[in-house]
């Protein structure tokens, strides 16, 4: 009985150590997205809060060439993949669900990414899709 209890304690301790090591590995391998205080100096998107690999960004919703963008206060356009433009020009969740009209202030919760275009083209030709926010959720801040 004593050895079984000891094994349970050792297994639990190993799990705690492994979880801490895994969190460190995940934090070091996600270098392509930026969050934390470093994001504030790199970009004009209004940085509001940070999670582990996530942040909250605020800006204005704009559309161009059928593509949705969050425009920062500094004028940088961030493509919002996974969201669509409706027939009335409004921003919708994929599969439906109205979010905002063009010009409304929005908040995107997710991660900022940069994808160099290289020699390829994109259907979002006005501003391109190199700067993007992979959003878990988007909310309208103005009605």
Backbone as CSV, one residue per row, in Angstrom:
resi,resn,N_x,N_y,N_z,CA_x,CA_y,CA_z,C_x,C_y,C_z
1,UNK,0.824,-1.183,0.000,0.000,0.000,0.000,0.869,1.248,0.000
2,UNK,1.961,1.212,0.732,2.832,2.356,0.800,3.452,2.674,-0.560
3,UNK,3.834,1.653,-1.312,4.446,1.883,-2.619,3.429,2.464,-3.607
4,UNK,2.177,2.088,-3.520,1.149,2.640,-4.399,0.957,4.126,-4.130
5,UNK,0.902,4.495,-2.875,0.747,5.904,-2.526,1.961,6.701,-3.006
6,UNK,3.152,6.146,-2.820,4.384,6.822,-3.258,4.374,7.005,-4.773
7,UNK,3.922,5.998,-5.508,3.852,6.103,-6.966,2.886,7.199,-7.403
8,UNK,1.756,7.327,-6.702,0.788,8.371,-7.027,1.385,9.754,-6.799
9,UNK,2.117,9.913,-5.701,2.737,11.204,-5.394,3.803,11.537,-6.428
10,UNK,4.630,10.564,-6.785,5.667,10.788,-7.792,5.068,11.092,-9.159
11,UNK,3.994,10.414,-9.518,3.321,10.668,-10.791,2.743,12.076,-10.821
12,UNK,2.129,12.491,-9.722,1.574,13.847,-9.650,2.681,14.893,-9.736
13,UNK,3.799,14.667,-9.079,4.913,15.614,-9.126,5.491,15.692,-10.531
14,UNK,5.609,14.557,-11.204,6.122,14.546,-12.578,5.186,15.297,-13.516
15,UNK,3.877,15.166,-13.293,2.906,15.873,-14.128,3.018,17.381,-13.945
16,UNK,3.236,17.823,-12.714,3.378,19.261,-12.446,4.627,19.797,-13.140
17,UNK,5.741,19.073,-13.040,6.985,19.503,-13.691,6.819,19.505,-15.201
18,UNK,6.198,18.473,-15.762,5.999,18.399,-17.212,5.117,19.534,-17.708
19,UNK,4.096,19.872,-16.947,3.221,20.982,-17.335,3.999,22.286,-17.369
20,UNK,4.831,22.520,-16.395,5.651,23.735,-16.378,6.631,23.775,-17.529
21,UNK,7.241,22.639,-17.853,8.172,22.587,-18.983,7.444,22.788,-20.297
22,UNK,6.272,22.178,-20.439,5.498,22.319,-21.661,5.074,23.768,-21.866
23,UNK,4.673,24.446,-20.813,4.287,25.855,-20.935,5.465,26.687,-21.403
24,UNK,6.663,26.385,-20.944,7.848,27.109,-21.391,8.163,26.843,-22.845
25,UNK,7.989,25.596,-23.297,8.233,25.243,-24.690,7.226,25.936,-25.590
26,UNK,5.951,25.930,-25.197,4.923,26.593,-25.992,5.206,28.081,-26.075
27,UNK,5.619,28.684,-24.984,5.880,30.124,-24.984,7.055,30.464,-25.884
28,UNK,8.058,29.587,-25.984,9.216,29.906,-26.823,9.002,29.550,-28.276
29,UNK,8.094,28.634,-28.597,7.900,28.250,-29.989,6.861,29.104,-30.694
30,UNK,6.175,29.963,-30.019,5.158,30.794,-30.657,5.705,32.172,-30.963
31,UNK,6.869,32.237,-31.530,7.515,33.512,-31.804,6.908,34.290,-32.947
32,UNK,6.037,33.693,-33.778,5.486,34.430,-34.900,4.380,35.380,-34.491
33,UNK,3.691,35.114,-33.397,2.663,36.047,-32.948,3.245,36.919,-31.856
34,UNK,2.744,38.130,-31.773,3.265,39.025,-30.753,2.170,39.370,-29.781
35,UNK,2.511,39.366,-28.509,1.606,39.836,-27.474,2.468,40.321,-26.329
36,UNK,1.868,40.898,-25.327,2.643,41.418,-24.214,3.032,42.862,-24.471
37,UNK,3.961,43.370,-23.663,4.319,44.773,-23.783,5.123,45.050,-25.036
38,UNK,5.763,44.045,-25.636,6.519,44.263,-26.866,5.598,44.667,-28.007
39,UNK,4.361,44.193,-28.000,3.425,44.518,-29.067,3.096,46.000,-29.085
40,UNK,3.150,46.651,-27.971,2.800,48.056,-27.890,3.747,48.909,-28.713
41,UNK,5.045,48.623,-28.684,6.009,49.424,-29.412,6.099,49.064,-30.878
42,UNK,5.663,47.883,-31.276,5.825,47.423,-32.644,4.701,47.873,-33.553
43,UNK,3.610,48.305,-33.030,2.443,48.472,-33.844,1.511,49.525,-33.273
44,UNK,0.715,50.115,-34.146,-0.181,51.171,-33.701,-1.538,50.648,-33.261
45,UNK,-1.775,49.331,-33.316,-3.041,48.789,-32.823,-3.120,49.082,-31.338
46,UNK,-4.256,49.556,-30.912,-4.419,49.857,-29.494,-4.430,48.548,-28.724
47,UNK,-3.427,48.357,-27.913,-3.250,47.134,-27.149,-3.991,47.278,-25.834
48,UNK,-4.896,46.354,-25.549,-5.736,46.499,-24.377,-5.356,45.538,-23.262
49,UNK,-5.269,44.236,-23.535,-4.996,43.252,-22.488,-4.278,42.063,-23.094
50,UNK,-3.652,41.246,-22.250,-2.918,40.086,-22.754,-3.319,38.828,-22.019
51,UNK,-3.356,37.740,-22.745,-3.505,36.421,-22.171,-2.197,35.703,-22.420
52,UNK,-2.205,34.383,-22.433,-0.960,33.659,-22.632,-0.432,33.860,-24.049
53,UNK,-1.240,33.667,-25.061,-0.841,33.884,-26.438,-1.892,34.705,-27.152
54,UNK,-2.594,35.507,-26.434,-3.727,36.208,-26.986,-3.726,37.640,-26.491
55,UNK,-4.333,38.500,-27.260,-4.445,39.898,-26.873,-5.785,40.425,-27.359
56,UNK,-6.124,41.599,-26.912,-7.331,42.276,-27.354,-6.916,43.520,-28.113
57,UNK,-7.453,43.668,-29.331,-7.108,44.799,-30.186,-8.361,45.591,-30.497
58,UNK,-8.214,46.901,-30.550,-9.343,47.772,-30.887,-9.001,48.587,-32.110
59,UNK,-10.007,48.829,-32.923,-9.832,49.625,-34.119,-11.181,49.832,-34.777
60,UNK,-11.152,50.227,-36.043,-12.360,50.491,-36.806,-12.506,49.432,-37.886
61,UNK,-13.715,48.968,-38.117,-13.961,47.990,-39.168,-14.019,48.686,-40.522
62,UNK,-13.243,48.186,-41.475,-13.265,48.662,-42.858,-13.316,47.447,-43.766
63,UNK,-13.783,47.649,-44.991,-13.793,46.568,-45.970,-13.181,47.069,-47.272
64,UNK,-12.535,46.143,-47.974,-11.982,46.450,-49.289,-11.866,45.147,-50.063
65,UNK,-12.278,45.154,-51.330,-12.207,43.975,-52.196,-12.886,42.758,-51.576
66,UNK,-13.936,42.980,-50.815,-14.648,41.876,-50.190,-13.948,41.283,-48.984
67,UNK,-12.927,41.964,-48.477,-12.164,41.456,-47.339,-12.372,42.352,-46.119
68,UNK,-12.546,41.751,-44.931,-12.727,42.535,-43.705,-11.386,42.916,-43.082
69,UNK,-11.297,44.139,-42.574,-10.081,44.635,-41.941,-10.400,45.352,-40.642
70,UNK,-9.487,45.255,-39.688,-9.490,46.098,-38.505,-8.421,47.144,-38.761
71,UNK,-8.799,48.414,-38.713,-7.858,49.504,-38.962,-7.480,50.122,-37.629
72,UNK,-6.192,50.130,-37.343,-5.701,50.656,-36.074,-5.773,52.173,-36.067
73,UNK,-5.565,52.756,-34.905,-5.565,54.214,-34.795,-4.399,54.813,-35.569
74,UNK,-3.347,54.049,-35.806,-2.200,54.512,-36.587,-2.364,54.308,-38.078
75,UNK,-3.454,53.652,-38.511,-3.730,53.480,-39.928,-3.317,52.143,-40.515
76,UNK,-2.776,51.227,-39.723,-2.409,49.907,-40.230,-3.660,49.061,-40.392
77,UNK,-3.755,48.361,-41.528,-4.910,47.524,-41.826,-4.574,46.072,-41.513
78,UNK,-5.390,45.441,-40.679,-5.213,44.048,-40.296,-6.354,43.226,-40.865
79,UNK,-6.008,42.271,-41.708,-6.978,41.362,-42.306,-7.550,40.453,-41.225
80,UNK,-8.849,40.164,-41.301,-9.536,39.322,-40.311,-9.978,38.018,-40.985
81,UNK,-9.074,37.038,-41.108,-9.465,35.778,-41.760,-10.527,35.051,-40.947
82,UNK,-11.436,34.380,-41.660,-12.494,33.631,-40.980,-13.767,34.422,-40.794
83,UNK,-13.760,35.691,-41.140,-14.961,36.526,-41.054,-15.327,36.975,-42.461
84,UNK,-16.614,37.237,-42.710,-17.069,37.539,-44.061,-17.758,38.903,-44.126
85,UNK,-17.874,39.391,-45.360,-18.590,40.633,-45.647,-19.937,40.256,-46.257
86,UNK,-21.007,40.785,-45.711,-22.344,40.505,-46.218,-22.681,41.379,-47.413
87,UNK,-23.842,41.134,-48.001,-24.305,41.914,-49.143,-24.504,43.381,-48.817
88,UNK,-24.751,43.707,-47.561,-24.924,45.093,-47.155,-23.601,45.741,-46.724
89,UNK,-22.480,45.018,-46.884,-21.167,45.560,-46.536,-20.789,45.387,-45.082
90,UNK,-21.624,44.722,-44.309,-21.362,44.555,-42.875,-20.472,43.340,-42.614
91,UNK,-19.878,43.318,-41.431,-19.033,42.228,-40.982,-19.898,41.153,-40.331
92,UNK,-19.693,39.895,-40.741,-20.446,38.769,-40.213,-19.504,37.656,-39.792
93,UNK,-19.950,36.864,-38.809,-19.258,35.630,-38.476,-19.482,34.661,-39.625
94,UNK,-18.551,33.744,-39.819,-18.740,32.742,-40.859,-19.975,31.912,-40.509
95,UNK,-20.880,31.777,-41.450,-22.111,31.044,-41.196,-23.226,31.925,-40.652
96,UNK,-23.012,33.234,-40.605,-24.047,34.143,-40.117,-23.670,34.785,-38.805
97,UNK,-24.433,35.734,-38.404,-24.181,36.424,-37.144,-23.567,37.794,-37.377
98,UNK,-24.417,38.813,-37.420,-23.984,40.193,-37.644,-23.061,40.672,-36.527
99,UNK,-22.008,41.428,-36.922,-21.095,42.012,-35.937,-21.087,43.529,-36.025
100,UNK,-20.804,44.105,-37.221,-20.663,45.559,-37.311,-20.811,46.044,-38.751
101,UNK,-21.153,47.316,-38.888,-21.157,47.992,-40.175,-19.808,48.685,-40.375
102,UNK,-19.452,48.988,-41.639,-18.192,49.708,-41.886,-18.157,51.030,-41.122
103,UNK,-17.008,51.307,-40.510,-16.833,52.528,-39.740,-17.074,52.349,-38.250
104,UNK,-17.705,51.252,-37.863,-17.936,51.004,-36.440,-16.644,50.596,-35.761
105,UNK,-16.517,50.963,-34.505,-15.373,50.528,-33.701,-15.614,49.086,-33.267
106,UNK,-14.559,48.265,-33.406,-14.666,46.857,-33.034,-13.504,46.463,-32.136
107,UNK,-13.681,45.355,-31.456,-12.643,44.781,-30.598,-12.434,43.345,-31.043
108,UNK,-11.189,42.979,-31.343,-10.859,41.618,-31.758,-10.013,40.965,-30.671
109,UNK,-10.413,39.780,-30.255,-9.655,39.002,-29.278,-8.965,37.873,-30.025
110,UNK,-7.645,37.873,-30.019,-6.908,36.846,-30.741,-5.426,37.164,-30.775
111,UNK,-4.757,36.695,-31.819,-3.316,36.904,-31.955,-2.997,37.639,-33.241
112,UNK,-2.023,38.520,-33.152,-1.564,39.272,-34.311,-0.525,38.432,-35.031
113,UNK,-0.606,38.368,-36.351,0.325,37.589,-37.145,0.831,38.402,-38.312
114,UNK,1.991,38.026,-38.831,2.540,38.641,-40.027,2.899,37.525,-40.982
115,UNK,2.359,37.583,-42.208,2.660,36.587,-43.233,3.230,37.322,-44.437
116,UNK,4.524,37.175,-44.705,5.080,37.840,-45.885,4.474,37.253,-47.157
117,UNK,4.098,38.112,-48.089,3.466,37.661,-49.322,4.474,37.087,-50.311
118,UNK,5.713,37.575,-50.315,6.694,37.096,-51.283,6.239,37.414,-52.688
119,UNK,6.235,36.425,-53.556,5.829,36.617,-54.953,4.395,36.193,-55.217
120,UNK,3.653,35.829,-54.201,2.278,35.398,-54.434,1.323,36.588,-54.350
121,UNK,0.181,36.437,-54.957,-0.839,37.484,-54.912,-1.978,37.023,-54.021
122,UNK,-2.845,37.948,-53.693,-3.981,37.651,-52.833,-5.212,38.350,-53.392
123,UNK,-6.392,37.834,-53.075,-7.614,38.491,-53.544,-7.871,39.788,-52.783
124,UNK,-7.226,39.995,-51.666,-7.352,41.232,-50.899,-6.273,42.196,-51.406
125,UNK,-6.519,42.812,-52.557,-5.467,43.596,-53.212,-5.328,45.010,-52.681
126,UNK,-6.340,45.573,-52.060,-6.234,46.963,-51.598,-5.157,47.139,-50.537
127,UNK,-5.213,46.343,-49.497,-4.249,46.485,-48.412,-3.438,45.224,-48.184
128,UNK,-3.800,44.122,-48.834,-3.056,42.875,-48.672,-3.423,42.155,-47.391
129,UNK,-2.923,40.937,-47.271,-3.223,40.154,-46.078,-1.957,39.789,-45.314
130,UNK,-0.904,40.615,-45.423,0.323,40.314,-44.690,0.134,40.513,-43.195
131,UNK,-0.531,41.577,-42.804,-0.847,41.812,-41.389,-2.235,41.264,-41.143
132,UNK,-2.362,40.422,-40.138,-3.666,39.825,-39.860,-3.834,39.597,-38.373
133,UNK,-5.072,39.517,-37.980,-5.399,39.156,-36.605,-6.237,37.891,-36.680
134,UNK,-5.693,36.812,-36.164,-6.440,35.562,-36.101,-7.314,35.665,-34.860
135,UNK,-8.558,36.065,-35.080,-9.452,36.394,-33.970,-10.267,35.190,-33.518
136,UNK,-10.317,34.992,-32.215,-11.223,34.009,-31.629,-12.626,34.587,-31.565
137,UNK,-12.705,35.903,-31.363,-14.003,36.573,-31.295,-13.825,38.045,-31.640
138,UNK,-14.888,38.626,-32.178,-14.905,40.056,-32.511,-16.219,40.637,-32.003
139,UNK,-16.129,41.808,-31.393,-17.293,42.478,-30.829,-17.373,43.907,-31.350
140,UNK,-18.582,44.393,-31.551,-18.800,45.797,-31.897,-18.783,46.613,-30.618
141,UNK,-18.093,47.735,-30.640,-18.038,48.622,-29.473,-18.980,49.801,-29.642
142,UNK,-19.599,49.901,-30.823,-20.476,51.028,-31.137,-21.694,50.485,-31.867
143,UNK,-22.864,51.053,-31.599,-24.082,50.576,-32.263,-24.615,51.637,-33.174
